[in-house]
Amino acid sequence: MKNTGILERILYVEDDEDIGDIARLTLEMVGGFTVLLCASGEQALAEAAAFAPDIILLDVMMPGMDGPGTLAALRRQPALAQVPAVFMTAKMQPQEIAAYKALGAVDVIAKPFDPMALPEQIRAIWRAAGA
């Protein structure tokens, strides 16, 4: 995984506009991050490599290309192959979490999430991933 030493750029793929806006606002205003919010997996595939994220947040359930499908497609782009990815979902049973990690996620964040705690939660995951 790339190590710039600083977590700055977050790609967040979320089809629910309200959830995406709340998370982006908190990550930018509280966390000081630069966030690219994509409303679909297809949009993320088109824009992610140029944005060069330090970490990727993915909603699991989205119409069209879901989170796992989006992650698999992003992994095929060389610039994104090693970027840590985190799924965000309400499906938090142990076997579901294990399945998301088997797909290549470094962690899973439960929805609904605490917007004010989200920036530090992502920093902790990023540090734990060795990024």
Order of alpha helices (4+ residues) and beta strands (2+ residues): beta-alpha-beta-alpha-beta-alpha-beta-alpha-beta-alpha
